Amino acid sequence: MKKINREPRQKIYLGGPIMDEHKGRARAWRTIAARTLGRRFLILDPMRRNFKDREVDSSNEIVEFDLQDIRDADLLLVNYNKPSIGTAMEVFYASHDLGKFVVAFSPFSFKNCNPWMVRYCTKILPSLDDAIRYIQTHFPQSKSPV
């Protein structure tokens, strides 16, 4: 008989620009991350919801659902490819308020990174591939029972 692994998988929230980002670009890196990490981790992708940016009735829902995903996540994988108020707020909330581990990838050199992102991202790496390898190396496949 095949043994079923009943230990919960760790959850990764995929943070990064969505508003004012070309939809294909916002989705492309998330698709790669989900495909690469999805067997070992449960992926929390905010783009799975069909909200429209800048619609008053959706704004509060967008933020609250994203905050709930961040609370549920064990760690964050963040695309820091450009300044983004929403992404910065997610990073600050996760790191400062919740003590979460935040792995970011960015094309910016260290000296060009915003000091707030440097302070509240646990690790900033130069590419998505590097960030994925870092997560695969440093996070166990599943949580240990407490």
C-alpha positions in Angstrom: 0.0 0.0 0.0 1.3 3.5 -0.9 1.9 5.8 2.0 0.2 9.2 1.9 2.2 12.1 3.2 -0.3 13.9 5.4 2.1 16.6 6.6 1.1 20.0 5.4 3.1 21.6 2.7 4.6 25.0 3.5 2.9 27.9 1.8 4.6 30.5 -0.3 2.9 33.8 -1.1 4.0 35.3 -4.5 4.3 39.1 -4.1 5.2 41.6 -6.7 3.8 44.3 -8.9 0.4 43.6 -10.5 -1.2 47.1 -10.8 0.5 49.1 -13.5 2.4 46.0 -14.6 1.8 44.4 -18.0 -0.5 41.4 -17.2 1.6 39.0 -19.0 4.7 40.1 -17.1 3.0 39.9 -13.7 1.7 36.4 -14.5 4.8 34.9 -16.3 7.2 34.8 -13.3 4.4 33.5 -11.0 3.7 30.7 -13.5 7.4 29.7 -13.5 7.5 29.8 -9.7 4.3 27.8 -9.3 5.5 25.2 -11.8 8.9 24.9 -10.2 7.9 25.0 -6.5 4.3 23.7 -6.6 5.2 20.1 -5.9 6.9 20.9 -2.7 5.0 24.0 -1.6 1.4 25.3 -1.7 1.5 28.4 -3.8 -0.6 31.4 -2.8 -0.9 33.5 -6.0 -2.9 36.7 -5.6 -3.6 36.7 -9.3 -5.8 33.6 -8.9 -8.6 36.0 -8.0 -10.4 38.0 -10.7 -10.5 41.5 -9.2 -10.2 44.6 -11.4 -7.7 47.2 -10.2 -9.0 50.6 -9.4 -12.6 49.6 -8.9 -13.8 51.0 -5.5 -15.8 47.9 -4.5 -12.8 45.6 -5.2 -10.0 47.6 -3.5 -10.7 46.6 0.0 -11.3 43.0 -1.0 -8.0 42.9 -2.9 -6.0 44.1 0.1 -7.8 42.0 2.6 -7.4 38.8 0.6 -3.7 39.5 0.0 -3.2 40.2 3.7 -4.9 36.9 4.6 -2.7 35.0 2.1 0.3 36.7 3.7 -0.9 35.6 7.2 -1.4 32.1 5.9 2.0 31.9 4.2 5.2 30.4 5.7 7.4 32.6 3.5 7.1 35.1 0.7 8.8 35.0 -2.8 8.8 38.6 -4.0 9.5 40.1 -7.4 11.2 43.4 -6.7 11.6 44.5 -10.3 10.4 48.0 -9.8 9.1 50.3 -7.1 5.6 49.2 -6.0 3.7 50.6 -3.1 1.6 47.4 -2.7 4.7 45.1 -2.9 6.6 47.2 -0.3 3.6 47.2 2.0 3.2 43.4 1.7 7.0 43.0 2.5 6.8 45.3 5.5 3.7 43.6 6.9 5.1 40.1 6.4 8.5 40.8 7.8 8.0 43.5 10.4 4.5 42.6 11.7 4.5 38.9 11.3 8.2 37.9 11.3 8.0 36.0 8.0 10.9 35.1 5.9 11.0 37.1 2.6 13.0 36.0 -0.4 13.1 38.6 -3.1 14.7 38.7 -6.6 15.6 42.0 -8.2 17.6 43.3 -11.2 18.8 46.2 -9.0 22.3 46.2 -7.6 22.5 46.5 -3.8 23.4 50.2 -3.9 20.3 50.8 -6.1 17.8 48.9 -3.8 15.5 50.9 -1.6 16.8 50.8 2.0 13.3 49.7 3.2 13.3 46.7 0.8 16.9 45.8 1.9 15.9 46.0 5.6 12.6 44.0 5.3 13.5 41.4 2.7 15.4 38.6 4.4 17.3 37.9 1.2 17.5 39.6 -2.2 18.9 37.7 -5.1 19.6 38.7 -8.7 17.1 36.4 -10.4 14.0 34.3 -10.1 16.1 31.1 -10.7 18.4 32.1 -7.9 15.5 32.8 -5.5 13.9 29.4 -6.4 17.2 27.6 -5.8 17.6 29.4 -2.4 14.1 28.3 -1.3 14.6 24.7 -2.4 17.9 24.6 -0.5 17.0 26.3 2.7 13.4 25.2 3.3 12.4 21.7 4.2 9.8 19.9 2.1 7.3 20.0 4.9 6.7 21.3 8.4 7.8 19.2 11.3 5.0 18.4 13.8 5.3 20.7 16.8 
